[in-house]
Structure formats: C-alpha cells, structure tokens
Amino acid sequence: MGFYLKLSALVGVTAALFALYMSGPAFSSESLKGARVLVTGASAGIGEQIAYHLARSGAQIVVTARRGNVLQEVVEKCLGLGAQKAVYIPADMAEPADPEKVVSFAVEQLGGLDYLILNHIGPSPFAFWDGDIEHTKWLMQVNFLSYVQMAWKAIPTLEDSKGSIIVVSSMLGRMCSPFVAPYSSTKFALNGFFGTLQHELAMKNSNVTVSICTLGLIDTDSAMEKVRKYTNMTAYPASDAALQIIKAGVTRQSEIFYPWFTYYLINIKDWFPNMSNKVMRSFYSTEPQS
C-alpha cells in the first residue's frame, strides 16, 4: 500500500511541475535580432544547429571549436541564413589559455555579449572504464573546467548587458549509466557548479542568469557512432534540442529538459533507485550488436 501511495504522489507532483514547466515564459525569435552570442562546440552537432537557429533570427555570432576549416563553412552558412555578423575562432579547450582567449575575442568582435552558450565536449570512449586517469583529467578540463573559465571571464560583460549563461548538460549528469564514467563525471560537475552559481548570482542580485539544459540522447553523428551498437534507445533531433537550448536562455529559465520525459526519468530515479538502476542496465548490451 505504501508503494502505491508513494507512486501516486510522485505522479501527481511531477505532472503538476511539468504542467508549470510547459507553461513557462513565451519565446520570440525577434528578441534575438542583433543579439551578441558566443557558441562553443559549433563545428558540428548541437552547437552547429544552435548557430543556424541564431542566424535565422538575425543574431551576431561568434562560433568556436577546434577545426577552423569547418568553422569557416559554418560562418558562411550563418551569413547566408541572415546573421547580422558571424565570425569564428579556432580553439582547443584542453589548453588552459584558450577558454579565456575565446571570450576576449568574442567581446572584442561583438562589443560585448548577451548570451554565452557553452556546448563543447571532448571525445571519450563508450566502454567500461579502464582506469585511464589521464584521460579523465583531460576530459574534466575540456568538459568542465573550461566552462568555468569562460563563464567567469564573461560575467562582467554579461552583467552589463543583463545577459545569460546557457550550459548544455546531460541526463547523464543527473543519473548514472554504463560505459560513460569520465563523461558522466564531467556533467555531474557541471550541474553542481552551475547550479550553485545560479544561487550565488541571485543572492548578489546579479543581472546575469544561468540556464542548465538537461538533454537525453541526441542524434548527433558523434553520439550515434558511439552508442548505436550497444543500445536501441531512441535519439532525438539535434535541431530541436538546439532550439530548446536557445529558448531556455532567452526566457531566462533556470533549467530545461529535452526531450520532455527526461524530467520524469530523473525524478523516478530519485524515488526508486534500485529499480531504476536495473532498468537502466537493461537498455545496454555488453557486446556490440549487429
């Protein structure tokens, strides 16, 4: 009887909270016209799609990633889609000096920033953890510490513009899964740091807001190349995810979930951890599937 009461309470609370979430602030793409935006990890996948959405809205954009030749193509397409301005800067977020250099470049090129969209990730094996400490340290610099560096560097200019920091995180930063120990660790770190920063900025009456975007499996080439042999889980469109990320920042929401049901999965995990862990493991095969 206690189990069913708990389940009923969970369903009721989550349904009410999700209804509130779905009725959040209205988004208008017109508000992005002329907005000054820095997008990281913009040479492919979600970051590339974010850049194209912004371009269609007439924003001013700086894009960054490691591959300068690919970024040049992204910039050319952004200009063709209607961006007021689009420039790029190649950078390696594993290099301690590069994150702050990128922010300085964006501020110089655009005359300030309205939105900082932190989206980049480093490559990591989809496999049982093999004890590679050096890779884990490297990934923590790329996926976490560089985000912290860029946010801190950007806060003064975002304070002036009443701007937003938009952090692209993952469901794997809220609940654990096999084969992704280093990656998941970096996402848990992101959620912890930027969740705390949300509180501290609010307590200081800062003009800057932080939006944390919790994503499920997205159909980027890099993600699908890793997981398709080990799971049959459905992946969701990168273009749709990109639009939800932009909306989160523009409407200054503290957190969004895409696809929507990730919100429920995370809450169910907290209420029924043992059952959820068994279900999670059942989605994966320990051997590649044909």
Secondary structure by P-SEA (a helix, b strand, c coil): caaaaaaaaaaaaaaaaaaaaaacbbbbccccccbbbbbccccccaaaaaaaaaaaaccccccccccaaaaaaaaaaaaaacccbbbbbbbbccccccaaaaaaaaaaacccccbbbbbbbccccccccccaaaaaaaaaaaacaaaaaaaaaaaaaaaaacbbbbbbbcccccccccccaaaaaaaaaaaaaaaaaaaaaaaacccbbbbbbbbcccccaaaaaccccccccbbbbaaaaaaaaaaaaaacccccccccaaaaaaaaaaacaaaaaaaaaaaccccccc
